[in-house]
Amino acid sequence: MINIEGIDHVVLRVVDLERMMRFYTEVLGARVEKKREAIGLYQLRVGNALIDLVPVESKLGRMGGAAPGREGRNVDHVCFRVRPWDGEAILDALRSHGIESEIVMRYGADGDGPSISLTDPEGNGLELKGPPWAPVPER
């Protein structure tokens, strides 16, 4: 069984980065935690989670297709924090539903840790995120 503890982070594709940064920091009280300008990733801390802003014209943003609107999606994926973390058991559970994936290391609200990406039946991106101290099995 997969035990979801909460949302680790949400990724929003944005048209106007400055406006969105101002809104999340000034209106909602988020603070800028990490910037990876070369790929277009701006991570904002909100409580124990992150909101990632990705400009649509950036390297990461272009991977999502058209700008948010009628023909493009705004939310790239939702990440769920999973505790306790047993990566192999999670992969086995996913395989039992015909879903193939792998464990990779990604940065999240708790720092670098194991992560599994998948999509729901309608193509929405999902990520299952383990704690930073969980080992990633060698393959």
C-alpha positions as CSV (number, residue, x, y, z in Angstrom):
1,M,0.0,0.0,0.0
2,I,1.1,3.5,-0.7
3,N,0.7,5.9,2.2
4,I,0.6,9.5,1.0
5,E,1.4,12.0,3.8
6,G,0.9,15.2,1.9
7,I,1.9,17.4,-1.0
8,D,5.6,18.0,-1.4
9,H,5.4,20.6,-4.1
10,V,3.3,21.9,-7.0
11,V,4.8,23.1,-10.3
12,L,3.1,26.0,-12.0
13,R,4.0,27.0,-15.6
14,V,3.8,30.8,-15.7
15,V,3.7,33.5,-18.4
16,D,4.7,36.5,-16.2
17,L,7.3,35.3,-13.7
18,E,7.8,38.6,-11.9
19,R,4.1,39.1,-11.4
20,M,3.7,35.5,-10.1
21,M,6.8,35.9,-7.8
22,R,5.3,39.1,-6.3
23,F,2.0,37.5,-5.8
24,Y,3.3,34.4,-4.0
25,T,5.9,36.3,-1.9
26,E,4.0,39.5,-1.2
27,V,0.4,38.3,-1.0
28,L,0.8,34.7,0.3
29,G,4.1,35.2,2.2
30,A,6.2,32.6,0.4
31,R,9.9,33.0,0.4
32,V,12.3,32.3,-2.5
33,E,14.3,29.2,-1.5
34,K,16.2,28.2,-4.7
35,K,16.7,29.5,-8.2
36,R,17.9,27.5,-11.2
37,E,17.7,30.2,-13.8
38,A,19.6,28.2,-16.4
39,I,16.7,25.8,-16.7
40,G,13.9,28.1,-15.6
41,L,13.1,26.9,-12.1
42,Y,12.2,29.1,-9.2
43,Q,11.3,27.4,-5.9
44,L,9.3,29.2,-3.3
45,R,8.8,27.9,0.3
46,V,5.3,27.8,1.7
47,G,5.2,26.1,5.1
48,N,6.7,22.6,4.7
49,A,6.1,22.5,0.9
50,L,7.3,24.2,-2.2
51,I,5.6,26.0,-5.1
52,D,7.8,25.8,-8.2
53,L,7.4,28.5,-10.8
54,V,8.5,27.6,-14.3
55,P,8.4,30.4,-17.0
56,V,6.8,28.9,-20.2
57,E,9.7,30.3,-22.4
58,S,12.4,28.6,-20.2
59,K,14.0,25.2,-20.9
60,L,11.7,23.4,-18.5
61,G,8.7,25.5,-19.5
62,R,8.9,24.7,-23.2
63,M,8.7,21.0,-22.3
64,G,5.0,21.6,-21.3
65,G,3.9,22.8,-24.6
66,A,1.8,25.9,-25.2
67,A,1.5,28.6,-22.6
68,P,-1.3,28.2,-20.0
69,G,-4.7,28.7,-21.5
70,R,-7.2,26.9,-23.7
71,E,-4.6,24.7,-25.5
72,G,-1.9,24.4,-22.8
73,R,-1.7,23.2,-19.2
74,N,-0.6,25.4,-16.4
75,V,0.2,22.8,-13.7
76,D,3.0,20.5,-14.7
77,H,2.6,18.0,-11.9
78,V,1.6,17.5,-8.2
79,C,4.1,15.8,-5.9
80,F,2.9,13.7,-3.0
81,R,5.1,13.1,0.0
82,V,5.1,9.3,0.9
83,R,5.9,8.0,4.4
84,P,7.1,5.5,5.2
85,W,9.2,5.1,2.0
86,D,9.8,1.7,0.5
87,G,10.7,2.4,-3.1
88,E,10.7,-1.2,-4.3
89,A,7.3,-1.9,-2.7
90,I,5.9,1.3,-4.3
91,L,7.3,0.2,-7.7
92,D,5.8,-3.2,-7.2
93,A,2.4,-1.7,-6.3
94,L,2.5,0.5,-9.4
95,R,3.5,-2.5,-11.6
96,S,0.5,-4.4,-10.3
97,H,-1.6,-1.7,-12.0
98,G,0.4,-1.8,-15.2
99,I,2.5,1.3,-14.5
100,E,6.2,1.1,-15.1
101,S,8.5,3.7,-13.5
102,E,11.8,4.1,-11.8
103,I,13.3,5.7,-8.7
104,V,15.5,8.8,-9.4
105,M,16.9,11.5,-7.0
106,R,15.1,14.8,-7.1
107,Y,15.1,18.0,-5.0
108,G,11.9,18.5,-3.0
109,A,10.6,20.4,0.0
110,D,12.8,18.2,2.3
111,G,15.9,18.3,0.1
112,D,17.3,15.7,-2.3
113,G,15.6,12.4,-2.1
114,P,14.1,9.5,-4.0
115,S,11.3,10.2,-6.5
116,I,9.0,8.2,-8.8
117,S,7.2,9.9,-11.7
118,L,4.0,8.7,-13.3
119,T,0.8,10.1,-14.9
120,D,-2.8,9.6,-14.1
121,P,-5.3,8.2,-16.7
122,E,-5.9,11.6,-18.2
123,G,-2.2,12.5,-18.5
124,N,-1.8,14.6,-15.4
125,G,1.8,14.4,-14.0
126,L,2.3,13.0,-10.6
127,E,5.4,12.4,-8.4
128,L,5.8,10.2,-5.4
129,K,8.5,11.7,-3.2
130,G,10.4,10.0,-0.4
131,P,12.4,11.5,2.5
132,P,15.9,12.8,1.8
133,W,17.5,10.1,3.9
134,A,15.9,7.1,2.0
135,P,18.4,5.2,0.0
136,V,18.0,4.9,-3.8
137,P,18.5,1.2,-4.8
138,E,21.3,0.5,-7.3
139,R,20.2,-1.0,-10.6
